[in-house]
Amino acid sequence: MLIEAISGLPADTWIGTATTDGFLFAGTLAEVDLTGPVAQAFTAARQRITPDKHAVWEVKHVVPRVLVIKTRGTFTAAPPDWSDPHGPVLAKAGYRLPDIGDMSETAQCAEWIDRYRTRSYDTHMLNRTLTSLRRQYFDLVDLQNEERQVKCRLRHEEASGKGP
């Protein structure tokens, strides 16, 4: 259904990301075609499952601009006073900011964008991973979160078509 929806958009539509259950694009929900066979099947199933709510797509964010980096790295670029009930898009590509405290998600996006702009080849960041199967087996340790400093690879994903 995702591919059917994206392929039905106008050719010059900017698409920033596409994941299992949604996509980020410069457009509105009205532009997403729901007449394809997969969309029709999903719509019919949704009507049977939840008769009072049969929409198959929903708007999760409406943001002024985004910076898309790496896989699963997306940050809202907005003025400090910007607000929206849905909040910003904040996907950290597996990295973590040190001690964010009570920093708002919009402020976190601004911090991520600043780190993206000022990064260098030697920039390192905190990354959280799960204990590898190899380490679990050979070191007899349980599966747990592990934090480590890793080289920050916040590369920019090239987009075709027009930008946001």
C-alpha positions as CSV (number, residue, x, y, z in Angstrom):
1,M,0.0,0.0,0.0
2,L,2.9,2.3,0.8
3,I,4.4,1.9,-2.7
4,E,1.0,2.3,-4.3
5,A,0.4,5.6,-2.4
6,I,3.9,7.0,-3.2
7,S,3.8,6.0,-6.9
8,G,0.4,7.7,-7.2
9,L,1.8,11.1,-6.1
10,P,2.7,13.7,-8.8
11,A,6.2,13.0,-10.2
12,D,7.6,16.3,-8.7
13,T,6.5,15.6,-5.1
14,W,9.3,15.6,-2.6
15,I,9.4,12.4,-0.5
16,G,11.8,12.6,2.4
17,T,11.3,9.2,4.0
18,A,9.3,6.0,3.6
19,T,9.0,3.5,6.4
20,T,6.8,0.4,7.0
21,D,3.7,2.2,7.9
22,G,4.0,5.7,6.5
23,F,6.0,8.3,4.6
24,L,7.1,11.9,4.9
25,F,6.4,14.1,1.9
26,A,5.7,17.7,0.9
27,G,2.0,17.6,0.3
28,T,-1.4,16.9,1.9
29,L,-3.4,13.8,2.6
30,A,-5.8,14.9,-0.2
31,E,-3.0,14.2,-2.7
32,V,-2.7,10.6,-1.7
33,D,-4.7,8.4,-4.1
34,L,-7.0,5.9,-2.4
35,T,-8.5,4.4,-5.6
36,G,-5.8,1.7,-6.2
37,P,-6.6,-1.9,-5.6
38,V,-4.5,-2.2,-2.4
39,A,-5.9,1.0,-1.0
40,Q,-9.4,-0.2,-1.7
41,A,-8.7,-3.5,0.0
42,F,-7.3,-1.8,3.1
43,T,-10.2,0.7,3.1
44,A,-12.7,-2.2,3.0
45,A,-10.9,-4.1,5.8
46,R,-10.7,-0.9,7.9
47,Q,-14.4,-0.3,7.5
48,R,-15.2,-3.8,8.7
49,I,-12.8,-3.6,11.7
50,T,-13.5,-0.1,12.8
51,P,-16.8,1.2,11.2
52,D,-16.5,4.6,12.9
53,K,-12.9,5.2,11.7
54,H,-12.1,3.9,8.3
55,A,-9.3,6.1,7.1
56,V,-6.2,4.1,6.1
57,W,-3.8,7.1,6.3
58,E,-3.6,9.7,9.0
59,V,-1.5,12.9,9.4
60,K,1.0,12.5,12.2
61,H,3.0,15.7,11.6
62,V,2.7,19.0,9.8
63,V,6.0,20.8,9.9
64,P,7.6,23.8,8.1
65,R,10.8,22.0,7.0
66,V,12.8,18.9,7.7
67,L,16.4,17.8,7.5
68,V,16.6,14.1,6.5
69,I,19.9,12.4,7.2
70,K,21.0,8.8,7.1
71,T,18.5,6.0,7.7
72,R,15.9,6.9,10.3
73,G,17.3,10.4,10.8
74,T,14.8,13.2,10.4
75,F,14.6,16.5,12.3
76,T,12.1,19.4,12.0
77,A,13.7,22.7,11.1
78,A,11.4,25.3,12.6
79,P,11.7,28.7,14.4
80,P,12.0,28.5,18.2
81,D,8.5,29.8,18.7
82,W,6.9,27.2,16.3
83,S,4.4,24.8,17.7
84,D,2.0,22.3,16.4
85,P,-0.3,19.9,18.2
86,H,1.4,16.9,16.5
87,G,4.8,18.1,17.5
88,P,8.0,18.0,15.4
89,V,9.4,15.0,13.5
90,L,12.3,13.8,15.6
91,A,14.0,10.6,14.5
92,K,17.6,10.3,15.8
93,A,19.1,7.7,13.5
94,G,20.2,5.6,16.5
95,Y,22.2,8.3,18.2
96,R,21.6,10.1,21.5
97,L,22.2,13.6,22.7
98,P,24.0,13.7,26.1
99,D,21.7,14.8,29.0
100,I,18.8,16.5,27.2
101,G,17.1,17.1,30.6
102,D,13.8,18.8,30.0
103,M,14.7,20.1,26.5
104,S,11.6,20.2,24.2
105,E,11.5,18.1,21.1
106,T,11.7,21.3,19.0
107,A,14.8,22.3,20.8
108,Q,16.3,18.8,20.4
109,C,15.7,19.1,16.7
110,A,17.5,22.4,16.6
111,E,20.4,20.9,18.6
112,W,20.5,17.9,16.1
113,I,20.6,20.3,13.1
114,D,23.4,22.3,14.7
115,R,25.4,19.1,15.4
116,Y,24.8,18.0,11.8
117,R,26.1,21.4,10.5
118,T,29.2,21.4,12.7
119,R,30.1,17.7,12.5
120,S,33.5,16.7,11.3
121,Y,35.2,13.5,10.3
122,D,36.3,12.9,14.0
123,T,32.9,13.7,15.6
124,H,31.7,11.0,18.0
125,M,28.3,10.5,19.6
126,L,26.6,8.3,22.1
127,N,24.9,5.3,20.5
128,R,22.7,2.7,22.2
129,T,22.7,-0.9,21.0
130,L,21.7,-4.3,22.3
131,T,24.3,-6.8,23.4
132,S,25.5,-8.8,20.3
133,L,24.7,-12.5,20.1
134,R,28.5,-13.1,19.9
135,R,29.1,-11.3,23.2
136,Q,26.1,-13.0,24.8
137,Y,27.4,-16.4,23.9
138,F,31.2,-16.0,24.5
139,D,30.9,-13.7,27.6
140,L,27.8,-15.4,29.0
141,V,26.0,-12.1,29.4
142,D,22.3,-11.3,29.1
143,L,20.7,-9.2,26.4
144,Q,20.8,-5.6,27.6
145,N,21.2,-2.0,26.4
146,E,24.8,-0.9,25.9
147,E,25.9,2.6,25.3
148,R,29.1,3.4,23.4
149,Q,30.8,6.3,21.7
150,V,30.7,5.8,17.9
151,K,31.8,7.9,14.9
152,C,29.0,10.2,14.0
153,R,28.0,9.4,10.4
154,L,25.2,11.9,9.9
155,R,25.5,11.9,6.1
156,H,22.9,13.7,4.0
157,E,20.6,11.6,1.9
158,E,20.3,13.0,-1.6
159,A,16.8,13.6,-2.7
160,S,15.6,13.8,-6.3
161,G,13.0,16.2,-7.5
162,K,12.1,19.4,-5.9
163,G,13.1,20.1,-2.3
164,P,10.8,21.1,0.6
